[in-house]
């Protein structure tokens, strides 16, 4: 390779890196990522410790599903109201309050475990509290991103980087938790998670944003109805939400059954569970960085469909594996595919939606994840007690393939639909050129 070609390749690489991290030029986003990243590591540590504690105490796949259900299903009930409130209240303030409540919940859980007084009903009750708070926190936090980057220009990149941060924590947290559980037990892991909220609260308080003008009148139920009408009258948003809900129902719940795979299928311990969870996080981190490096939304519909199909195939292979290293490798692929699908859906939805509707539409995205996933987790846990975890995960994988086949024709041309310049909808200028009219993309009322 000549010196000129080497220089050109290096220049292209530098440009690609700048594209991937361009949203970090915003101070507020850097602060948020720094604090929330620390907190997310603690959250993933707690998730592994919670799963291992429940399975150690009960030996029940069903209770693994029950805990997951209790921690996420309340979000399905809370999210529509939270979405309406996000479009009426200050989003930054809502996130601060939510994170404070989560710190209190984590502290109570840590105290119960450290003192040896914890019982399964404590875990279920505190999981419900966490689910209710997260039902408000997730729409507010996702909607806050657009303010942290000062508009929609860098929003898709911020969403992808936010997913990268989430999954970098998913890579580190479970591995650390697995080691700590084997060394000192679950208690200190819960304590570290409670302390991690200090970082995110400090970062949120250091963020400086101009006053936010919110709608202060109107019935909340009417605002919720407007959100549903907006989303389901808009075919691309509707199809994305339905596909995402389907993947959350049949594909995502394999994570809940990982303790059974770690101990009963692969013959391991808490460290095995931590490594398996980290492998899924590694794949998701790679997927998020792949999305961050994209400079347009061209072909994103086909990407979502292919990623969903790939997730299904990988889950079937994972269910059949009895080798730790093969299983770990397949979980990397599953995390990669799942991240490509879910973060792409989030990007499309937030790109299409107008800012005054953002909280309500993002709350529907949250419902499709934190609301539908626990239903799948509960069903998966119950089914695993009858037919075993491997067969349950294999059925979920086949369900993902079926979803990809069903939605492929409807989402295959979504990238072209996004090439529309509509300043009211928030579509990025760089993907605007117009294969459809703006009226074709507006919600039908």
Secondary structure as UniProt FT lines:
FT   HELIX           3..20
FT   HELIX           22..25
FT   HELIX           27..58
FT   HELIX           61..86
FT   TURN            87..88
FT   HELIX           91..114
FT   TURN            115..116
FT   HELIX           120..148
FT   TURN            149..150
FT   TURN            153..154
FT   HELIX           155..184
FT   HELIX           187..206
FT   HELIX           220..232
FT   HELIX           235..250
FT   HELIX           252..257
FT   HELIX           258..260
FT   HELIX           261..265
FT   HELIX           270..292
FT   TURN            298..299
FT   HELIX           300..320
FT   HELIX           324..352
FT   HELIX           355..357
FT   HELIX           358..366
FT   HELIX           367..371
FT   HELIX           373..387
FT   HELIX           389..411
FT   TURN            412..413
FT   HELIX           414..417
FT   TURN            423..426
FT   HELIX           429..431
FT   HELIX           438..441
//
